[in-house]
Amino acid sequence: MVTQIAASPLAGDRSRAARRLGYVLVGLLGLTCIAGLAVGAAGTSLWSALADLAVGRELALRDKVVLWDIRVPRVLMGMLVGAALAVSGAVLQGLFRNPLADPGIVGVSAGASLGAVIAIVLGGALPLAAAMGAWIVPVFAFLGAWGATMTLYRIATRAGRTSVATMLLAGIALTALTMALTGLIVYVADDAQLRDFTFWNMGSLAGATWGKLAVAVPLILLPLAASGLLARGLNGLALGEAAAGHMGIPVQRLKGAAILIVAAATGAAVSIGGGIGFVGIVVPHLLRLATGPDHRFLLPNAALLGAAMLLLADLVSRTIIAPAELPIGIITAIIGGPFFLFILLRQRGIVDL
């Protein structure tokens, strides 16, 4: 009997379930990637293209353009953006110790949008714009996201405690302010810039190219990789800043690193994907319900599920009214809006699931 007890997993230990879920999410992501490559308005068949390659036959020019120049960059971009938004949400929720924190809700995405719009509309008049080239939009989006995150944290945190009500109200105020400034900048935009901004602001992966992907890969993969280093600190921070400090966790350095990672990942995601909301709140919350709050597993699983969820949303957005395309931000908002209300009701005890 003693041997059986010693060999059994600890009560409440959900690490094995989290690992198993990770394997499932890898499979789900693989299936969504295949679907993203196989389905589209152009009617090009992935399977016939693979059959041609298998027998050494050269692909038709149309198939090569559709698959290699349109669908592959789009799928890879969707994976990067979805993973960045989901991990940013998980890190923010760990930092604020609240499941309502999300880059879109608390104003971080709006700050990134303001920076991106400044680069899009006023880029030619900005210093060093020519030297930055394709990096100008991601850099300014990062600066906007970093400024919004720092402002939010300083407003919402007092004496080491973060007020949820203050965080949400400050996020609403920051969003309103940045959207007002964005409106002022858009007011001076020409017709072409206005059309580009309107569609971009609703979220879309339609503009994915190999050139944009080359810029996005380092800007997103670096903060995603660095987020894994925060797992132990975020786990300790769940007990409170004082307790985390007694555990030997450098709390201030942890908070600074978390803010920097969220700003970099969100800024890069917004700069290339536009206003795609609610991924950062839906994905981490679902994973916490399934396998618990351990960030060692939550962060990588959030990256996998966020990538798969955004690919599914993109698949719906480009097929539901084909050959036209519905902005992907509308799809994520339709899913995320009711889910956000569910979390609010669940916290107040009105629903119990």
One Martini backbone bead per residue (centre of mass of N, CA, C, O) as a GRO file, in nm:
protein
  353
    1MET     BB    1   0.057   0.062  -0.021
    2VAL     BB    2   0.296   0.256   0.001
    3THR     BB    3   0.397   0.218  -0.288
    4GLN     BB    4   0.143   0.321  -0.433
    5ILE     BB    5   0.143   0.607  -0.315
    6ALA     BB    6   0.431   0.691  -0.412
    7ALA     BB    7   0.361   0.636  -0.729
    8SER     BB    8   0.156   0.836  -0.723
    9PRO     BB    9   0.019   1.113  -0.803
   10LEU     BB   10  -0.031   1.411  -0.709
   11ALA     BB   11  -0.252   1.599  -0.578
   12GLY     BB   12  -0.324   1.830  -0.836
   13ASP     BB   13  -0.146   1.713  -1.055
   14ARG     BB   14  -0.137   1.844  -1.412
   15SER     BB   15   0.116   1.784  -1.593
   16ARG     BB   16   0.032   1.538  -1.758
   17ALA     BB   17  -0.213   1.673  -1.893
   18ALA     BB   18  -0.050   1.904  -2.023
   19ARG     BB   19   0.125   1.726  -2.204
   20ARG     BB   20  -0.101   1.588  -2.357
   21LEU     BB   21  -0.222   1.848  -2.468
   22GLY     BB   22   0.025   1.929  -2.633
   23TYR     BB   23   0.003   1.696  -2.837
   24VAL     BB   24  -0.278   1.767  -2.937
   25LEU     BB   25  -0.203   2.058  -3.037
   26VAL     BB   26  -0.004   1.971  -3.249
   27GLY     BB   27  -0.214   1.820  -3.419
   28LEU     BB   28  -0.409   2.058  -3.459
   29LEU     BB   29  -0.207   2.243  -3.603
   30GLY     BB   30  -0.152   2.055  -3.840
   31LEU     BB   31  -0.445   2.049  -3.948
   32THR     BB   32  -0.474   2.359  -3.992
   33CYS     BB   33  -0.247   2.384  -4.195
   34ILE     BB   34  -0.365   2.199  -4.409
   35ALA     BB   35  -0.629   2.355  -4.444
   36GLY     BB   36  -0.496   2.629  -4.525
   37LEU     BB   37  -0.363   2.498  -4.789
   38ALA     BB   38  -0.630   2.352  -4.921
   39VAL     BB   39  -0.806   2.613  -4.866
   40GLY     BB   40  -0.979   2.820  -5.118
   41ALA     BB   41  -1.087   3.038  -5.367
   42ALA     BB   42  -0.901   2.929  -5.610
   43GLY     BB   43  -0.900   2.590  -5.617
   44THR     BB   44  -0.643   2.481  -5.530
   45SER     BB   45  -0.472   2.172  -5.506
   46LEU     BB   46  -0.273   2.016  -5.281
   47TRP     BB   47  -0.277   1.717  -5.375
   48SER     BB   48  -0.199   1.758  -5.673
   49ALA     BB   49   0.066   1.900  -5.610
   50LEU     BB   50   0.194   1.662  -5.453
   51ALA     BB   51   0.173   1.459  -5.683
   52ASP     BB   52   0.354   1.610  -5.878
   53LEU     BB   53   0.607   1.612  -5.694
   54ALA     BB   54   0.632   1.299  -5.656
   55VAL     BB   55   0.682   1.265  -5.990
   56GLY     BB   56   0.844   1.536  -6.093
   57ARG     BB   57   0.635   1.750  -6.154
   58GLU     BB   58   0.567   2.052  -6.257
   59LEU     BB   59   0.420   2.323  -6.157
   60ALA     BB   60   0.195   2.531  -6.205
   61LEU     BB   61   0.193   2.862  -6.188
   62ARG     BB   62  -0.069   2.896  -6.030
   63ASP     BB   63  -0.008   2.693  -5.801
   64LYS     BB   64   0.255   2.825  -5.709
   65VAL     BB   65   0.137   3.099  -5.626
   66VAL     BB   66  -0.089   3.012  -5.432
   67LEU     BB   67   0.082   2.833  -5.239
   68TRP     BB   68   0.367   2.984  -5.204
   69ASP     BB   69   0.274   3.310  -5.210
   70ILE     BB   70   0.002   3.280  -5.021
   71ARG     BB   71  -0.059   3.037  -4.821
   72VAL     BB   72   0.205   2.992  -4.667
   73PRO     BB   73   0.246   3.278  -4.547
   74ARG     BB   74  -0.033   3.286  -4.410
   75VAL     BB   75   0.002   3.050  -4.217
   76LEU     BB   76   0.259   3.147  -4.076
   77MET     BB   77   0.138   3.417  -3.981
   78GLY     BB   78  -0.093   3.299  -3.813
   79MET     BB   79   0.084   3.151  -3.612
   80LEU     BB   80   0.239   3.394  -3.500
   81VAL     BB   81   0.002   3.576  -3.412
   82GLY     BB   82  -0.148   3.375  -3.230
   83ALA     BB   83   0.087   3.317  -3.038
   84ALA     BB   84   0.144   3.607  -2.946
   85LEU     BB   85  -0.138   3.675  -2.825
   86ALA     BB   86  -0.162   3.436  -2.625
   87VAL     BB   87   0.101   3.483  -2.464
   88SER     BB   88   0.041   3.772  -2.382
   89GLY     BB   89  -0.209   3.704  -2.217
   90ALA     BB   90  -0.072   3.509  -2.016
   91VAL     BB   91   0.134   3.712  -1.904
   92LEU     BB   92  -0.064   3.931  -1.812
   93GLN     BB   93  -0.226   3.749  -1.617
   94GLY     BB   94   0.022   3.685  -1.440
   95LEU     BB   95   0.100   3.976  -1.366
   96PHE     BB   96  -0.207   4.060  -1.262
   97ARG     BB   97  -0.369   3.817  -1.149
   98ASN     BB   98  -0.581   3.802  -1.409
   99PRO     BB   99  -0.818   3.682  -1.655
  100LEU     BB  100  -0.884   3.983  -1.792
  101ALA     BB  101  -0.624   4.004  -1.921
  102ASP     BB  102  -0.562   4.188  -2.235
  103PRO     BB  103  -0.438   4.348  -2.501
  104GLY     BB  104  -0.723   4.454  -2.605
  105ILE     BB  105  -0.866   4.548  -2.332
  106VAL     BB  106  -0.607   4.722  -2.189
  107GLY     BB  107  -0.459   4.882  -2.458
  108VAL     BB  108  -0.213   4.754  -2.610
  109SER     BB  109  -0.319   4.730  -2.901
  110ALA     BB  110  -0.386   5.031  -2.932
  111GLY     BB  111  -0.095   5.128  -2.902
  112ALA     BB  112   0.010   4.970  -3.147
  113SER     BB  113  -0.178   5.104  -3.352
  114LEU     BB  114  -0.073   5.389  -3.320
  115GLY     BB  115   0.216   5.331  -3.409
  116ALA     BB  116   0.143   5.214  -3.690
  117VAL     BB  117  -0.007   5.467  -3.801
  118ILE     BB  118   0.224   5.660  -3.785
  119ALA     BB  119   0.396   5.498  -3.991
  120ILE     BB  120   0.194   5.490  -4.230
  121VAL     BB  121   0.122   5.808  -4.254
  122LEU     BB  122   0.412   5.951  -4.127
  123GLY     BB  123   0.675   5.805  -4.221
  124GLY     BB  124   0.811   6.012  -4.427
  125ALA     BB  125   0.851   6.238  -4.177
  126LEU     BB  126   1.034   6.058  -4.026
  127PRO     BB  127   1.298   5.983  -3.860
  128LEU     BB  128   1.468   5.714  -4.007
  129ALA     BB  129   1.272   5.582  -4.215
  130ALA     BB  130   1.462   5.487  -4.441
  131ALA     BB  131   1.646   5.307  -4.259
  132MET     BB  132   1.414   5.106  -4.157
  133GLY     BB  133   1.192   5.049  -4.349
  134ALA     BB  134   1.017   4.757  -4.281
  135TRP     BB  135   1.056   4.828  -3.956
  136ILE     BB  136   0.874   5.073  -3.881
  137VAL     BB  137   0.606   4.946  -3.789
  138PRO     BB  138   0.705   4.749  -3.564
  139VAL     BB  139   0.854   4.963  -3.394
  140PHE     BB  140   0.608   5.150  -3.337
  141ALA     BB  141   0.428   4.930  -3.219
  142PHE     BB  142   0.610   4.866  -2.981
  143LEU     BB  143   0.613   5.147  -2.852
  144GLY     BB  144   0.307   5.159  -2.805
  145ALA     BB  145   0.284   4.900  -2.629
  146TRP     BB  146   0.490   4.978  -2.411
  147GLY     BB  147   0.354   5.240  -2.316
  148ALA     BB  148   0.080   5.110  -2.236
  149THR     BB  149   0.186   4.900  -2.032
  150MET     BB  150   0.331   5.092  -1.838
  151THR     BB  151   0.090   5.271  -1.772
  152LEU     BB  152  -0.097   5.052  -1.664
  153TYR     BB  153   0.082   4.947  -1.433
  154ARG     BB  154   0.115   5.219  -1.277
  155ILE     BB  155  -0.190   5.264  -1.226
  156ALA     BB  156  -0.279   4.965  -1.105
  157THR     BB  157  -0.023   4.985  -0.911
  158ARG     BB  158  -0.008   4.948  -0.544
  159ALA     BB  159   0.195   4.828  -0.318
  160GLY     BB  160   0.199   4.548  -0.499
  161ARG     BB  161  -0.102   4.604  -0.598
  162THR     BB  162  -0.365   4.497  -0.817
  163SER     BB  163  -0.630   4.658  -0.967
  164VAL     BB  164  -0.885   4.553  -1.153
  165ALA     BB  165  -1.060   4.802  -1.188
  166THR     BB  166  -0.829   4.991  -1.270
  167MET     BB  167  -0.734   4.829  -1.513
  168LEU     BB  168  -0.995   4.845  -1.682
  169LEU     BB  169  -1.030   5.154  -1.678
  170ALA     BB  170  -0.751   5.220  -1.794
  171GLY     BB  171  -0.793   5.061  -2.056
  172ILE     BB  172  -1.029   5.230  -2.159
  173ALA     BB  173  -0.881   5.502  -2.158
  174LEU     BB  174  -0.647   5.422  -2.343
  175THR     BB  175  -0.816   5.340  -2.583
  176ALA     BB  176  -0.958   5.612  -2.626
  177LEU     BB  177  -0.703   5.782  -2.664
  178THR     BB  178  -0.568   5.623  -2.899
  179MET     BB  179  -0.815   5.643  -3.091
  180ALA     BB  180  -0.814   5.949  -3.109
  181LEU     BB  181  -0.528   5.976  -3.224
  182THR     BB  182  -0.581   5.796  -3.466
  183GLY     BB  183  -0.804   5.975  -3.589
  184LEU     BB  184  -0.624   6.223  -3.640
  185ILE     BB  185  -0.432   6.082  -3.837
  186VAL     BB  186  -0.645   5.973  -4.040
  187TYR     BB  187  -0.753   6.258  -4.126
  188VAL     BB  188  -0.467   6.303  -4.302
  189ALA     BB  189  -0.529   6.089  -4.488
  190ASP     BB  190  -0.552   5.930  -4.762
  191ASP     BB  191  -0.744   5.716  -4.939
  192ALA     BB  192  -0.548   5.477  -4.939
  193GLN     BB  193  -0.475   5.483  -4.637
  194LEU     BB  194  -0.767   5.453  -4.535
  195ARG     BB  195  -0.830   5.177  -4.656
  196ASP     BB  196  -0.596   5.024  -4.528
  197PHE     BB  197  -0.669   5.086  -4.230
  198THR     BB  198  -0.957   4.975  -4.215
  199PHE     BB  199  -0.884   4.679  -4.281
  200TRP     BB  200  -0.651   4.643  -4.076
  201ASN     BB  201  -0.817   4.711  -3.810
  202MET     BB  202  -0.996   4.432  -3.844
  203GLY     BB  203  -0.820   4.221  -3.955
  204SER     BB  204  -0.550   4.055  -4.142
  205LEU     BB  205  -0.375   3.807  -4.375
  206ALA     BB  206  -0.370   3.902  -4.683
  207GLY     BB  207  -0.066   4.052  -4.671
  208ALA     BB  208   0.101   3.804  -4.687
  209THR     BB  209   0.459   3.774  -4.704
  210TRP     BB  210   0.787   3.702  -4.721
  211GLY     BB  211   0.881   3.980  -4.629
  212LYS     BB  212   0.705   4.004  -4.370
  213LEU     BB  213   0.804   3.739  -4.246
  214ALA     BB  214   1.102   3.821  -4.209
  215VAL     BB  215   1.024   4.039  -3.997
  216ALA     BB  216   0.838   3.871  -3.793
  217VAL     BB  217   0.999   3.633  -3.684
  218PRO     BB  218   1.198   3.774  -3.480
  219LEU     BB  219   0.977   3.955  -3.331
  220ILE     BB  220   0.826   3.685  -3.218
  221LEU     BB  221   1.021   3.451  -3.138
  222LEU     BB  222   1.184   3.590  -2.916
  223PRO     BB  223   0.954   3.646  -2.706
  224LEU     BB  224   0.854   3.354  -2.698
  225ALA     BB  225   1.116   3.233  -2.588
  226ALA     BB  226   1.142   3.428  -2.338
  227SER     BB  227   0.876   3.346  -2.186
  228GLY     BB  228   0.986   3.078  -2.060
  229LEU     BB  229   1.160   3.236  -1.835
  230LEU     BB  230   0.882   3.327  -1.667
  231ALA     BB  231   0.740   3.085  -1.534
  232ARG     BB  232   0.847   3.077  -1.243
  233GLY     BB  233   0.779   3.372  -1.170
  234LEU     BB  234   0.470   3.356  -1.225
  235ASN     BB  235   0.414   3.139  -1.017
  236GLY     BB  236   0.513   3.311  -0.774
  237LEU     BB  237   0.328   3.565  -0.826
  238ALA     BB  238   0.055   3.423  -0.744
  239LEU     BB  239   0.133   3.475  -0.422
  240GLY     BB  240   0.283   3.734  -0.453
  241GLU     BB  241   0.533   3.960  -0.423
  242ALA     BB  242   0.642   3.889  -0.142
  243ALA     BB  243   0.661   3.581  -0.181
  244ALA     BB  244   0.841   3.590  -0.432
  245GLY     BB  245   1.079   3.732  -0.294
  246HIS     BB  246   1.128   3.500  -0.077
  247MET     BB  247   1.191   3.291  -0.326
  248GLY     BB  248   1.405   3.468  -0.518
  249ILE     BB  249   1.243   3.663  -0.695
  250PRO     BB  250   1.288   3.915  -0.932
  251VAL     BB  251   1.030   4.115  -0.957
  252GLN     BB  252   1.111   4.371  -1.118
  253ARG     BB  253   1.250   4.219  -1.348
  254LEU     BB  254   1.005   4.052  -1.426
  255LYS     BB  255   0.816   4.285  -1.502
  256GLY     BB  256   0.994   4.412  -1.720
  257ALA     BB  257   1.010   4.159  -1.902
  258ALA     BB  258   0.706   4.119  -1.946
  259ILE     BB  259   0.650   4.393  -2.078
  260LEU     BB  260   0.849   4.360  -2.313
  261ILE     BB  261   0.727   4.101  -2.436
  262VAL     BB  262   0.441   4.203  -2.485
  263ALA     BB  263   0.517   4.444  -2.663
  264ALA     BB  264   0.665   4.288  -2.886
  265ALA     BB  265   0.447   4.080  -2.965
  266THR     BB  266   0.207   4.273  -3.006
  267GLY     BB  267   0.335   4.473  -3.202
  268ALA     BB  268   0.396   4.267  -3.425
  269ALA     BB  269   0.109   4.152  -3.462
  270VAL     BB  270  -0.035   4.423  -3.529
  271SER     BB  271   0.145   4.518  -3.771
  272ILE     BB  272   0.050   4.247  -3.952
  273GLY     BB  273  -0.274   4.190  -3.846
  274GLY     BB  274  -0.400   4.389  -3.664
  275GLY     BB  275  -0.729   4.391  -3.517
  276ILE     BB  276  -0.694   4.119  -3.305
  277GLY     BB  277  -0.914   3.985  -3.081
  278PHE     BB  278  -0.937   3.766  -2.779
  279VAL     BB  279  -0.708   3.555  -2.786
  280GLY     BB  280  -0.570   3.640  -2.502
  281ILE     BB  281  -0.833   3.531  -2.330
  282VAL     BB  282  -0.932   3.253  -2.433
  283VAL     BB  283  -0.686   3.062  -2.430
  284PRO     BB  284  -0.581   3.072  -2.132
  285HIS     BB  285  -0.853   3.000  -1.999
  286LEU     BB  286  -0.893   2.721  -2.121
  287LEU     BB  287  -0.625   2.603  -2.007
  288ARG     BB  288  -0.687   2.644  -1.707
  289LEU     BB  289  -0.937   2.462  -1.704
  290ALA     BB  290  -0.779   2.201  -1.803
  291THR     BB  291  -0.453   2.234  -1.648
  292GLY     BB  292  -0.398   2.499  -1.524
  293PRO     BB  293  -0.149   2.763  -1.405
  294ASP     BB  294   0.110   2.645  -1.520
  295HIS     BB  295   0.354   2.813  -1.706
  296ARG     BB  296   0.522   2.576  -1.822
  297PHE     BB  297   0.251   2.493  -1.997
  298LEU     BB  298   0.082   2.740  -2.075
  299LEU     BB  299   0.264   2.886  -2.281
  300PRO     BB  300   0.305   2.667  -2.503
  301ASN     BB  301   0.000   2.599  -2.533
  302ALA     BB  302  -0.085   2.885  -2.617
  303ALA     BB  303   0.072   2.892  -2.880
  304LEU     BB  304  -0.072   2.653  -3.014
  305LEU     BB  305  -0.372   2.742  -2.979
  306GLY     BB  306  -0.347   3.025  -3.104
  307ALA     BB  307  -0.259   2.931  -3.384
  308ALA     BB  308  -0.504   2.746  -3.443
  309MET     BB  309  -0.732   2.954  -3.399
  310LEU     BB  310  -0.644   3.158  -3.619
  311LEU     BB  311  -0.656   2.963  -3.858
  312LEU     BB  312  -0.956   2.904  -3.831
  313ALA     BB  313  -1.054   3.196  -3.857
  314ASP     BB  314  -0.924   3.242  -4.137
  315LEU     BB  315  -1.077   3.019  -4.284
  316VAL     BB  316  -1.354   3.147  -4.242
  317SER     BB  317  -1.300   3.438  -4.359
  318ARG     BB  318  -1.218   3.308  -4.667
  319THR     BB  319  -1.506   3.117  -4.707
  320ILE     BB  320  -1.793   3.232  -4.621
  321ILE     BB  321  -1.764   3.473  -4.878
  322ALA     BB  322  -1.674   3.357  -5.125
  323PRO     BB  323  -1.428   3.554  -5.268
  324ALA     BB  324  -1.452   3.702  -5.033
  325GLU     BB  325  -1.346   3.882  -4.723
  326LEU     BB  326  -1.341   3.847  -4.383
  327PRO     BB  327  -1.251   3.989  -4.117
  328ILE     BB  328  -1.090   3.836  -3.852
  329GLY     BB  329  -1.184   4.021  -3.615
  330ILE     BB  330  -1.484   3.937  -3.631
  331ILE     BB  331  -1.453   3.642  -3.550
  332THR     BB  332  -1.310   3.682  -3.271
  333ALA     BB  333  -1.537   3.863  -3.153
  334ILE     BB  334  -1.771   3.657  -3.165
  335ILE     BB  335  -1.620   3.468  -2.965
  336GLY     BB  336  -1.496   3.663  -2.735
  337GLY     BB  337  -1.728   3.830  -2.620
  338PRO     BB  338  -1.896   3.605  -2.476
  339PHE     BB  339  -1.653   3.495  -2.315
  340PHE     BB  340  -1.606   3.747  -2.142
  341LEU     BB  341  -1.884   3.739  -2.008
  342PHE     BB  342  -1.847   3.463  -1.880
  343ILE     BB  343  -1.615   3.541  -1.692
  344LEU     BB  344  -1.767   3.755  -1.534
  345LEU     BB  345  -1.998   3.567  -1.434
  346ARG     BB  346  -1.811   3.360  -1.296
  347GLN     BB  347  -1.681   3.554  -1.087
  348ARG     BB  348  -1.982   3.626  -0.965
  349GLY     BB  349  -2.153   3.340  -0.965
  350ILE     BB  350  -2.376   3.307  -1.197
  351VAL     BB  351  -2.182   3.097  -1.309
  352ASP     BB  352  -2.102   2.721  -1.314
  353LEU     BB  353  -1.804   2.583  -1.502
   0.00000   0.00000   0.00000
